[in-house]
Amino acid sequence: MTDSQTFLETGDQTEAFDVLQSRLSDMFERVFPDDLHPRAVMVVPSLSLDSAVLSRISGVHHYEERLLCMLLLLRMPRTRVVYVSSQPIARSIIDYYLHLLPGIPHQHARDRLTLLSCHDGSDRTLTAKILDRPRLLSRIDEALGDKSLAHMMCFNVTEQERRLAERLGIPIYGCDPALEHLGSKSGSRKLFREAGLLLADGFEDLTDEDDLAQALADLKNRNPALDKAVVKLNEGFSGEGNAVFRFGGSLDGRATKDWIAQRLPQLSFAADGMNWEMFRAKMREMGGIVETFIEGDDKRSPSLQCRVDPSGSVDPISTHDQVLGGADGQVFLGCRFPADSDYRLDIQRDGMKAARLLKEQGVLGRFGVDFISVRQGDSWNHYATEVNLRKGGTTHPFIMLQFLTEGHYDQESGLFRTPNGQARYYYATDNLEADHYRGLTPEDLIDIAVRRNIHFHGAAQRGVVFHLIGALSEFGKVGMVCVGNSHEEAEKLRRETVDVLDWECTN
């Protein structure tokens, strides 16, 4: 049983949470539109996901730093931010973000920022750690001040975050955990089917290896030419819960359930260190799906990011082309904004069909809709693959772009425009990683960026912004958002940054 399943829901608790959430609509109408209105935002960057899958990600405990982009909310001069982390975040990293604020003196922003830490590096979720520390909760209470003007922002919302909101008496700008099944792999397929979107052939609601073997056999026998299928854990993320099954060697293009069952241990796993025994246990715990591996000479992985606001409005807020890697191209490595002009408005149109259904179900906040797109002659086929009811790898780069430039997303063109009408593009990754980067401190990275002129320039509104900086010294890993006037310029900034870091670390 996962941490998020340990809290038993009662009618009274449901009602209490609903009352808290109902306050968001008033705040959205009265407080959010006014940059000068006092407010407090509590940021809880807890990755409240399966710990076994999380453990496969290098430097994962530093992923709490991805939401440091929310410190840029301090550009509003009467906004206070309370940021809680498992372990203290280096002052140089905080200073780095505060110096990015346009038009706000560093000290003015620092006075409105409260940083709190659990001083706990264990693999338990951050939210669980907070809930276990009554004195820390008291300090959060004090820092929030007037609760009628406060709300919480999270990476994802589970029963733990709900408990924390109830304990603090503030609403969450995020999805009710009672709806989290809509973001599972099985729930996504059902939603896409209802929305009339194109889907890969497959099966959902698989509960164990017996279901899996039968589904793979049925899939192969429906399509004897099928070479590969993808198996996905319901609560996997960033491709780390995926595996690929190859049908090579099946007799006459057909496959029996027993033949497949014997070969399940030969699954090709996306996550480093994953094996069949671990994967089988996770399948029994959380269930999963199987679907046809989509082939194509020109294949992309675009996504649409949407938002349902507290007034009930649902809007597209960005499209991306995801950059995937790993042996079978299943692991999220980064993204390019915006998605290719050939199809970005088609992705926006199709993704909004799913988004409207999610809104009708009561979903709130940011979420993503992912696709696999394959060129067919002069057109593209877009296969809907999953819904992510959380702030994923495309969320923090876009938030950075918004806050740094004070621009907006143009739904008509699918472009992001600065206040003077110029378009901005970026390449972003959480996975710039090399052994020779190990030992670089945050101060070293910042010094290199400034000396080598790759640091983001507010006046030009171009350059490189780093994140996951705390993972650099120990894991040789860092994230970056490369902002330029075109895809070509953003890509050039990416190459130049890699070249600079490689040269600095090897000479």
N, C-alpha and C positions, 0 to 999 in steps of 0.2 A: 504494500500500500504506500502510495506517495504521500509526502508531507501535506499536499493540498487536499488529500482525502481524509485527513485525520479529524477534521472539525465537523461535527454533526450539526446539520442545520435544523432549526426549529422555526415554527411559525412566528414567534415573537422576534427572533433574530432577523428573519426575513423582513418583517415589518419595520424594524428599527433601521435596517440598511436602506430600505426604500424611502423612508422619511429623510435620511441623510442625503440620498441621491436627488431627491426632489428639490433640494436647495440649489442645485447647480443651475437650473433654468433661470432662477432669479439673478444669480451671480453673472450668468452669461449675458443677460439683458442689461444689468445695472453696472457691473464692475468691469467685465472683460473689454468692452469697447473703449474705455477711458484709460489711456496710458498713465494718467496722473492719479488714478484712484488707488487708495491703499489696498493692499492684498498680501497674503502670504501663500507661498507655494511650497509644499513639502515634496521633495523628490526622493522616491524610494526605488533605487535602481536594482532591485532584487531580481535575479534570474530564477523565478520560482517555477523551475522546470525539473525534469527528471535528472537526478544527480549522477546516475551512471552514464547517461548520454553526455551530460555536461563535462564529466571528467575526461572525456576524450579530446576536449578542446584545449590547446596549448594556452597557458596563462589565463584560464577562464575567470579566475577571481578578479582579474583586472577589468573584466567586461562591465563591472559596475561603473567604470569611468566613462562609458559611452554616453551616459546621460548628463555628463558635465556640460554638454551643449546647452542644457537648461539654465546654466548660470548666466547665459546671455539674456535671460528674462530681466536681469538687473539693469538692462538699458532703460527700463521704465523706472523713473526716479523714486517712486514710493512703494515699489514692490520689494518684499523680503523673500528670500529663498532659504529653506532649511534642507540641507543635503545630508543624508545619512548613508554611511558606508560600513562595510564589515571591518575594514582596517583604515587607519588614517591615510589620507591622500597627501602626497608631498606638497609643501607650500609652493614650490616652484611651478608645479602643475596648475594649481589654483591661480597663481599670478598670471600664468600664460593665458588662461581663459579670460581673466578680468581685463587684461590689456587689449583683448580683442573687442571690447565693448565700444561701440561708436558713440562719441560725444559724452561719455560719463567718466569723471575722474576715478582712478583706481580706488582710492581710499573711500570715496562715497559709496561705491559698490561693495567694497569689503565690509563696511559697517552694517550693510543690510544683508549680509550672508552669514548664516550659522552652519558651521560644519560639525557634525557629530559622528562618532565612530563607536562600533561595538567592541573594537580591539579583539576580534575573533576571526581567525583565518581558517576555521573549519569549513567543511563542505556543506554544512547546513545552509538553508536559504537565509539571506539577509533579514527578511521579514520575520522569520522564526526567531532569529537572534534578538531583534528589537523587542518582540513580544515577551521574551524571557528576561528582560532587563527593566524592572519597574522604575529605577532611578533615571535611566535613559529616557523612558517614556515621560517622566516628569519634566526633564529638560526640554524635550520636544514640545510638550504642552506650553511651557513658558515661552519658548521661542516663537510659537505660532501666534500668540496674542489673541486677538479677537477672532474666535472660531467662525463667526458668521462671514468672515472675509477670507477664509482659508480653504484650500482644497489640496488633494494629494495627486501626484502623477507617478505612475509606475511603469516598469518595463512590461509586465503583464500582471493580470489581476486573477488571483486564486482566492480560495477561502481564507488563506492567511492574510492577504492584503485587506480582505473584507473585515476580518477580525480587528486588524490594526485601525482601520477607518472607524469602526464602531467604538474602539477603545479611546481614540482621540476625539471623536465627535466631529469629524470632517468628511465631506464626500470625496469620492474618487472620480477623476475625469478619465474613466475607462470602463471597460465592459464588465457587467455583472458576471461573476464566476458561474452563476447558474446557466449561463449561455456558452460556456467554454466548449461544449461538445460541437458547436457550430464551426469551431476552428480546428477540429480534429481532421485527420485525413478522410475518415469515413464521412463525417459531417459535411466536409467540403464537397465530396462527390455528390451527395444527396442534394445539397444546395444548388450546385451547378446544373444538375439534371432538372431541377425545378425551374431554374432560370432559363432553360433551353440553350445552354452553352455546349459547345463541342467538347466531348470527353474522350480520353483514351478508353478502349474497351477494358473492363476490369470488374473487380468485386470488392465490396467493402464489408465492414462488420465481421472481419475474421477474428476469431478468439484464440486460436492455438495452431500448432503445426499441422494438425489434421485438417483443419479448415484451409490452411495455406496450401497444402499439397493438393487438395481437391480443387481449389480455385485455379492453381497453376495448370493442372491437368485440363480443366474445362476451358481455360483460356487458350491453351495450345490446340486442343481438339476443335475449337471454333475457328482457329486460324492455323492450319498445319505449317504454313511458311514462317510462323513466328520464331524468331531467333532468341529474343531476350524479353524478360519481364522485370518490372521493378516491384519490389516489396517495400512497403513503408510502414513504420510504426505510427500509430495514431497520433502520438504526442512528440514525434521527432521534430527537429528544427534545423534549419541551415543545411539540410541534407544529411545530417549526422545519424538519423534514424533510418536511412535507406540502405537497401541492398539490391543487387542484381542477380537474377537467376538466368543461366544459359541453358538452352534446350539441346545443345549439340549432342549428337549420339542417340537421340530418341528414334525409335523404330518407325520407318515409313512416315516421318513427319507427325506422328501421333505420340502421346505420352500417357502412361497410366499413373494413377495416384501413387501406387507403391513404388514405381520407378522414380518418380519425383521425390518422394519421401526419403529415399535412400541418398539422394543427391543434395538435399537441403543443407547439410553441413558444408557444401562447396559454394554456398552463396558468396558473392563478392561484396564485402561490406564497405560502405563509404567512410565510416569512422575508423580511425587508426586504433588498433588494439581490440576491436570488436571481434567476437567469435560466435559460432553457432549456439553454444550453450547460453551465452549471455543474451544473444538476440532472441532465442526461443523463450527465455524467461521473461523478457520484456514484451514479447508478443502475447504471452499468457496474461501479463499484468495489464497492458493497456490496449491490446487489440491492434488491428492494422488493416491494410488493404493490399491488393495486388493489381497491377495494371500493365498493359502493353508498354514496352519500352519504345518510345517514339523515335523513329529513325529519320534521317534527312541529311542531305549534303550541305544544305544551308539551314541550320537550326539555331534558334535563339531562345532566350529565356526572359521575356519581358514581364514586368509586373506593374500593377496600378496601386498606388497608395490613396486611400480614401479617408474621409472623416465624417462621422455623424456627430453634430454638435448638440448641446443640451436643449436647443430649441426644436430639434428634430430634423434639421436640414442635413442632407447628405450631399457631399461634394467630392469630386476628384481633386487631389492636391499634388500629384506627381506621377510620372511614368518613368520607369528605369529599364535598362537592359542589364540583367544580372550576369555577372561573370562567374562561371562555374568551373570547378576543377575536380581533381580526384580521378581515379582510374576510369570511372564511367561517367564523369561529368555530373556528379550528383551533389557536390559540396559547394556552398556559397562562398565565394572568395571576395567579391566586390560588386560594384555596379557603376553604370554610366547613366548620367542624366542629361537630357531626356532620352527616352527610347527612340529608336530609329524612326525617322520621319515617314518611312514607308507604311508604318502600321501603328504609330503611337496613339492616334485618335481612334483607331479600331479597338485597341486594347482598352482605352478609356471608355468607349461605348460598351464593350462587352463586360468589362469589370463592373461598371455601374449597374448592370442588370443584377449581378450578385449583391452589390452593395445595397440596393434598394430592398431586396429581400431581407438582408441582415438588419437593416433599419426597422423593417416591419416586425422583426423578432425581438427588437429592443436593444440591439447592439449600440454602444456609445463609444466615441473616441476614435482613435486612428487604427486602421487595419490595412492589410495588404491582400491583393488577389493576384496570384501567380499564374503564368501561362508558359507553355512551350509552343513556339511558333516555327512552322516549317514552310519554306518557300515552295510553292507549286506553280511553276511557270512564272507568270507575271503577278501572281497574287500570293497570299499567305493564308495558311490554316492555323488558327489559334486554339490550342487545346488548354482548357482551364485545368489547373493541377491542384491548387490548394489555397485556402484562406488562412491568413496569419492574424489572429486577434491579439496582436501585441505590437510593441515597437521593435521592428526588425532591423536588419542591416541596412535598409534603405531609409530608415526614419531619421537617425541623427545627422547624416550628411545633409539632408534637405532642410532640417531645422537650422543647421549651421548656416546654410546659404541664405535662408530667410532672415535670420537675425543679423548676419554680418552685412547684408546689403539693403535690408528693409524693402526688398522687392516683393513680387507676387507671381503666382502661377497663373498663366493665361489659358483658360480652358479651351478657347477657340483654336489656338495654335499648338497647345501642349508645350509651350516654351515658358521659361522663367524670365521675367523682365525686371530690371532694376528701376528705381524711380524715374530715371531719365529715358527709359524705354529700351535700353540695351539688353540683349539676350545674354544669359550666363549658362554655362555648361560645367559639368564636373565629372571627374573619375574619383570613386571612393573605394577604399578597402579597409578591412580590419586585419588583413593578413599579410602585411609586408614583413617578412620574417627571414632572418639569416643568422647563422651561428656567429658570424663575425660582428654582428650588432650587439652581441652580449657584452655587458660591461659599460655600455653607453648610459650615462645617467640622464635624467630629464634636463639638467642644466647643460650637459654636452649637446643634446639634440637641439635645444633652443639656440645655443651659441652657433652651431653649425648652420641652422636655418637662416639666422640673421646674417652671418658672415658671408654665406654663399648666395644670398639674395633669393631664397625660395620661400621665405616667410610671407604670409598673406598681407597684402597692402590694402588698407582700408580705402585710400583715395582712388587707387586704380581698380579696386574690387576684383582682384585676381591674386593668385598665389596658392600656397599650400597651408592648410590647417591640420595639425596633428591631433590624434586622440589615442587612447590606450597607451599613453606615454609611460605609465607605471610598469607596463609589462616588458619594456625594452631591455633594461639591464639584466634581468634574470632570464628572460625567455628569448631575447633577440627579436622581439615582435612589437610592431607598432601599427597604428591605423593612420590614414591620411585622407583628406579631401582636397583634390586638386581642382581649383576653380579657374576657368578660362573663358575666353570670348567665343570659343567653338570647341567641338569635340577634339579637333586636332590639337588645339592649344592645351586643353586639359590633359590629353595623352602625352604631349611633349613635356608638360610639367611633371607628370608621373615618371617618365623616363629620366628626366634630369634629376629628380629627387633620389631615385634609386642609384643613379650614377654617382651623385654627390656622397650619399651615405656609404656606398661601397668604397669609394676612393678614400674617404676620411677614415674608414675602419681598416683599410689594408695598406695604408702608406704612412 
